[in-house]
Amino acid sequence: MSSVKEIARLVRSGNDEWFFDFGKDAFGRLILELTAGRNTVVEIALGECLKEGRIDPSPGGFRRYFKTAVEVKAGKHSVEILFPPHQAPNAGLKKCLPPEGVEIMPFRYVEISGSNISSVQPCRLAYYGGFNDEAAEFVSSSAALNEVWEFCKYSIKATNAFECYIDGDRERLPYEGDAYINQLGHFCCDADYGKAANTICRLLTAPTWPIEWRLLMPVIVRDYVLYSGDTSQLARWKSALTECLFMERCDADALLPEKFDYMKNGENVRTIVDWPPVERDGCEFVSAMTVPNCCLYEALRAMHWLYGDEKYLENAGILRASIRRKMMKNGIFTDGTGSEHSALHSQVFPVAFGVADQTDWAKLGGVIKAKGMACSVYAAQYVLDASFICGLHEHALHLLTRRGERSWLGMIDQGSTITMEAWSNELKPNQDWNHAWGAAPANVIPRRLCGIRPLRAGFAEFIVEPKPGDLEFFRFRQPTLHGAVTVEYRKNSGTTVTLPDGTQKSFSGESQIFKMR
């Protein structure tokens, strides 16, 4: 995996000190190109966060800071600064290794101090996994939305440094919940599918603990096939995907319990709803819960799409009826069987995964709108999806473009250039500042607002269903196996779709289905 050489901008200098800024955070290595008048010692500090105009030496959690010193002889030199091995919070888990076998870390700022230095220039060897910056493009009449798109697109690029989709720098592990969002964002930004295949293979052999995230694996594989067209591994993956359904643990109503021991090693899997726990909108944990059972419903539908076995659809129908019978009250969903509480999550998952009927959308949408973003950056994916599905286009656009707490522009205002693991350090003190699971707009803007989604494997057939809210204009270029598809919307003239062969087709209705030639 090759690196990209980047040159830092000098912000200020004086008194044998230099402060540099690479402009954005990135995983990489540091090279110092310097000239010394005589033998000297150079001190180097680098990090991700600022405090009072300097690199914060104690940023907390898993925000990075590193300081070292090197001896330099007189003359002109190119010196690589070696980083210590990454320390994950759980050393027993097999994390993803750095590219080329040399340790990397995320950093943006560099401070250098030393006497007898006549010139110094930090260079970053940044790793982006071959990300193609030109493959996707989005621009709209909203400057705020454009900024959110660029922020989230860069987050997909900057976290693409490892062989799999990692959760972030804190653990450097793939998790199903992260991979679902990361993969969709990657597919909307670049027609590169190898990392997704690597991640699927890893997670099917080394799954994680939340029930819902295990249930996302058939959905992840379905999305992979829809975008990549690759069906070569489906037969090999089927057994492991079937295990992800936990069907033998379902009760007489086809419902999964909230937690249980699974498989021969007594592995404990349990419901997560959202993470960190403070972001669950008070969700009540009961014997059978709405969120994981909606995930099971979508997993069964994904298995039917992948393998064509009607038994999956039959089981999905039974499950859906049970969820609606036992977990709905007065037109909205409770948190589960016997619960009187209705968290935001218990409304958005039924909508996003098709358990809710269209006739339910008005009432559920009212709850969703009233609760706003009462969830983590992870569950924001489902809040945005559900908002667009329910017809809350302006509300979804407001959530995408607002500033302040629980917003993407709020992350930027806190100083991050990659989406964070949580909305703020206060909500998750141990968070890192490079978590692509916070980059939901990278897929929601293309798939929901612009409305371009594949319907058949390899983008052979796709729908364009724009939901622009009060935007005057947008244009999005979607990379596919066949070439770029461009969707352009103008409020007064409708939508124009340009196919890879240059053919243009226009429509002014709500949606159209297109086929690749």
N, C-alpha and C positions, 0 to 999 in steps of 0.2 A: 504494500500500500504506500504510494508515494506521498511526499509532503509538498506543501506550497510554501515558498519562502516569502515572508512578509516583513516589511520594514516599519519599525515604530516611528511615530512622530515625536520630536522633541518638544515638550511642553514648556520646560523652564530649566535653567542651569545657573550655577553660581556657587562659589565657595567649595569648589571641588565636588559638587553634587549635580546630578542630572536626573530629570524625571521624564519618562517616556510613556506614551500611550499608543497601543496598537489599534485603538478605536473600538474593537469588539473583543470579547472573551473568546478563546478557542483552546482546544486541546493541542498541545504541541511541545516542542523542545526549544531551548533558548541558545542562540549563538551570539557571542559578543565579538564584534569586530572593533579593535581598538589599537591605538598607538600610544606607547609609554615612552617618556623621555629617559627613564632609568628604571631599574628593578623596583617594583612596588606591589602593594596589596590592594586589590579591588574588592569592595563589598557590593553584593548584588542582592536586592530584595525584589520579589515579584508577587503579584496577587491579583484578586478579582474585585476587591471592594476598597472604597475610599473612605477616609475619615479626616475631616478638616484639611482636605487637599493633599493628603499623603496616603500611601497604601496603608490600609488598616492592618496592623500586626496581630490583632486579635479579633478576627471577624466572626468567630463563633461557629458552632455547628461544623458543617463540612464545606464552608466557604474557604478557599485556599489562600495561604500565605506561606512563603518560603524565603529564607534568607541564608546566604552562604558567602564565603570569601575565597578568592583565588589569588595565588601569587603569579605575577606577570613579570617577565624579563623585559628589559629595554628593547624597543622595536615595535614592529607591526605584527599583530596576532589575530587569529580567529580562534576563539575559545568556546567550547561547548560547556554549558553549565549542566552538570549531571544531577538529576532529581533522585531523592530516596524512593524506594519501592512504595507503591500505593498501599495504604493500610485500610482495609475494609472493616466495618464494625463486626462482621461475623467472618472470622478467618477460616471457618470450616466449609464455607460455600465456595464453589469453583467459579471465580470471577473471570471475566473476559480479559485476555492478555493485551498489552499495548502493541501497536503495529511495529514491525521490524524488531521486536524484542527489546526495545529501548524504552525506558519509562517516560511517560508524558504526563502533563498535568494541565488543567485549565488555568489560564492567566490572561490578563489584559494589560496591566501596568507593570513597569520596571523602574526601579530606583537604583542608581549606581553612585558610589562615592569612592574617591581615591585621589591621591596627589600624583602629580607628574604625569597626568593623562592629557595628551594633546588632542585626541579625538576618540569618540566612542559611539558605536551604533549597535543597538540590539536588533537582532533578526529572529523571527519566530519561524520555526519549521512546523507549520500547522497541518493537521491531518483532518481531511474532510471526506475520506472514503470515495474519492472520485466523483463527488457530487457535481452535477451539471447546472451551473447557475442560470444558464440561458434556456433550460428546458421548459420552465413554467414562468408565466408573468401575469400579474394582476395589477390593475389600476382602476380607480373608480372616482366618482365625484366627491368622495369623502376622504379628506386628508388623514383623518384619524384611522379610518379603516385601512387605508394604504399602509400606514405606519404599523398597525397590528399585523397585517399580512407579512410585511418584510421582516418584522421581529420574529414571527413564528416560522417563516420559511428559513430564516437563518438558523433558528434553533434546531430544525431538522438537519440542516447541513452541519452545524457545529458539533452535534452529538453523533455524527456518522463515522466516528474515528475507529470504531472497534468492529470485530467480525460479526457481531450481533447488535440488535437494538438494546442498548443498556438502559437501566433505570436512570442513571446519572452517575456522577463521579463518586458519590457516597459509597455505593456498593459495586458498581460496574457489573451488574447482573441483568439478564433479561427477565422480565416479569410479564405475564400474559396481559394484565391490565395496561401496562405501559406500551407493550408491543402493539395492541389493538389501535391505539391512537397514533403512535409513532409510524407504524406501517402505512396507515391511510394517508398521513401527512407526506410521507416519503413518496408514495405513489402519485400524489397530486402535484408534487414538485419535480419529479424525475422519473423517467422510465427505466429504472434500475431495480431489479427484483432479487438479486443474489443475496443481499443481506436479509431480506424477508425469509427466504428459504432456509438460510442458516439458522435464523431465530426460531422458526417453526421446528426444525429438527432438534434444536437444543431443548426447547420447552416440552416437546413430546417425550423426551427421555429424562428431563430434569424439571418436572413441573413444580410450581410453587403452591402455597397453602390456601389461598382464598378460594372458596367454592365458585364464586361468580367468575373469577379469572380463569379457572380451569375450564369452565363452560364456554368461555370466549374462544377457545381453540378452534372448534369447527367454524366459527364465524371468521376468525383470522384466516383460516385456510380458504374459505369461500372467497373472501376478499382478494386473497393472493391469486387465486385462479381467475377471478373476474378481471383483474388488471394485467396479470402476466400471461395468461393463457396456458400456463404450464400445468399439465395434469399428470406428468410422468411419475410423480411420487404418491399419488392418491392411494393406490393399492397398498403401498407400504405403510402409509400413515393411518389407514382405516382402523386397525385394531386399537392403536393408542387414542385415536379420536373417539372411538366408542367408549373407552374407559373414562374419558373426560365427561361423559354424560351422567355417570353415577346412577344409571337406571335401576340397579338392584337395590338402591337405598331409598327409592321413592315409596311413599305409603299407598294406601288403598285408593286415595284420590289423585295419585300420580304426582304428589308434591314432594319436594326434597325437604329434609329437615334442616334446621339452622346450622347444625354442626354434627360431625360423626367421625369415628375412626374408619380408616379406609385402607384396604389392601393388607398384605401379609405382615408388613412391618408396623402395623398399628398407627400409621400416619394419621395425624389429626388435621382434617380440613374443616374450615369454618367460614361462616359468612363474614364479609368485610364491609359491605355497603359503600363505605367511603373511607378515605385515609388522609390525614390523621383523624382519630375518632371524634375530635371536637367539631369536625366538618359534617357530621351526619344529620344535622337538623333535628336532633332529638329522636332519631329513629329508634323505635322500640324493638328489642330483640325478643322474638317469640319462637314457638316451636317450628313453625314453617313460615317463611318470610316472602314478601312480594318480590323484592329485587332479585334474589338468586333464582326464583322460579320463573321470572320473566326471562332471565338469561338462559335457563334451560329451554324455554319455549323457542327462543331464537336459535339456540344450538341445534335443536331438532329440525327446525326448518332449514338450517344450513346443511345438515347431514343429508336431508332429502335432496337439496339442490346438488350436492356433490356426488351422491351415490344413487339417487333415483329410487330408493326403496320406499314404497308407500307406507310401510310400517312407521317410519319416522313421522310422517304427516298425521297418521292415525293417533299416535301417542301425543303429538303436539296438540291436536284438537281436544283430546281428553284433558290434558294439562291446562290448556287455556280456559276451558269451561270451569275447572276447579278453582283456578285463580280468581276468575270473575265471580264465582258463587261464594267463595269463602273469604275473599280479601277485598271485596268492594262493599261500600256502605254509603248510602245517600249520594251515589253517582261519582264518588271518588274512591281511590284505593287507600286502604289502611296499610300499616307496615307488615301485616301478616295475620294469620289465623288468631282470632280472639283479641286482636289489638284494637284500641280505640283511637290510636294516633296515626296521623297521616303526614309523614315526612315528605319533603320535596322529592327525594329519590324514589319514593313509592309511587309518584305520579309520572316522573319522566321516563323511567325504565319501561313501564307498560306502553307508553306512547312510542318511544324509540324502537321498541322491539315488537310492536304489532299486537300486543295483548288488548290494548284499548281499541274500541270501535270508533269510527269516525264520528258517530253520534255522541261519543263521550268527550270529544276534543274541546268543545266550548267550556264545559264545566272544569275539566282538568286544566285547560289553558288558563282559566281564571286563577286557579290555585298556583300554577307555575309562575304566572306573572306576578302575583302578589308576593311570592316568596323570593323572587329575584335570584341572586347567586348565593343561596344559602348552602353552599357545598364547596368541595375542594376544586383545585384546578383539574383533577382527574374527572370528577363527575360533571364538570362544566361541559364536557363533550356531549353528554346525554341531555343536559339542560338545553343546550343550543339546538341539538337535533330535534328534541321534542317541541321546542318553541317554533321552529320552522314547520314541522309537521302539523302542528295545531293551527297554523295560520297566524301566529304571532310574529310576523316578519319584522315589524318596527321594533317590537320588544327585543327580539334577537339581535337586531342591528344596534340597539341601544346597549345591550350587554357587551357586544363586541367592541364598541367604541367609547364607552364611558371611561372616565378617569377615577382615581381614588381607590378605596379599598376594593378588593376582589375584582380586579380588572387587569387586562394585559398592559394598558398604558400605565397603570399603577406599578406594575413590575418594572417597566422602563424608568419610571420616576424614582424608583428605589435604587437605580444604578445598574440593573442587570441588562445585559445584551442578549442573553439566552433565557428562555422561559424557566421559571423557578419551580422547585418541587412543591411549593405552597405559595399562597398569595403573599405571605410575608414571613419574616423571621420570627415574629411574635407567635404566629399560628403554628409554626413548626420549627422550633429553635435549632434542631439538628439538620435542617435542610441543606441541600446544595443549590447552586445557582445555574444548573445545566441539566434540566430534566425535560425531555421532549414530551412527556405525558402532559405537560402544561401547554402544549402547542396545538390544542384542538382547532383553533382558527385556520391552521394550515390545511386542514381537510374540510372543515365546516364551510368556509368561504367558497371553495370550489364546488363541493358536493351539495350544499344546501342553498346558499345564497345565489351562486351562479347556476346550481342545479344540474351539474353534469355528472352522471353516475353510470358505470357500465352495467348492462343487463345480461350479457353473455360473455363467456370466457374470452379473455384477450381483447376486450373492448370491441368485439365484433359487432355488438349492438349496444347502443347507449341512449339514455334519455337526457334531454335538456329541459329542465323545469325551473326556470329562474324565479326567485323570490326576493326581489331587490328592496322590498320595503319602500322607503321614500328616497332611495338613490335616484339621481338623474341619469347616471351612466355607469357602466362597468365594462371591462374587457378582461377575459381570462383565457390564457393559453394552457391547455391540458396536454401533457406529454402522453403518448400511447405507443404501443408496439408498431403501429402503422404510421406514425408521425404525429404532428401536433394537430389538435382540434382547438379552434378558437371560437369562443362564444362572446359576442358583443351585444350589449343591451343599451338601448336609449329609450328614455321614458316616453317620448313622443312618437317613436317609430318602431318599437318592438325589438325583436331579437334576431340577430344574424349569426348563423353557424357556418364556419369555414372548415371544410373537411381536408384531410391531408393531401388529396389530389388537387386542391385549389377550388373545388366546387363550393359555391356559397348558396345557402338556403335560408330563407327568412320566414318568420312567423310572428304573429301578434297575440296568439292565444296563450294558454297557461303552460303547455308542454308539447314536445314533439319527440318521437323516437327516430333514431337514425341508425343506419347500417353501414359498416365499412365495406368498401368494394374490394 
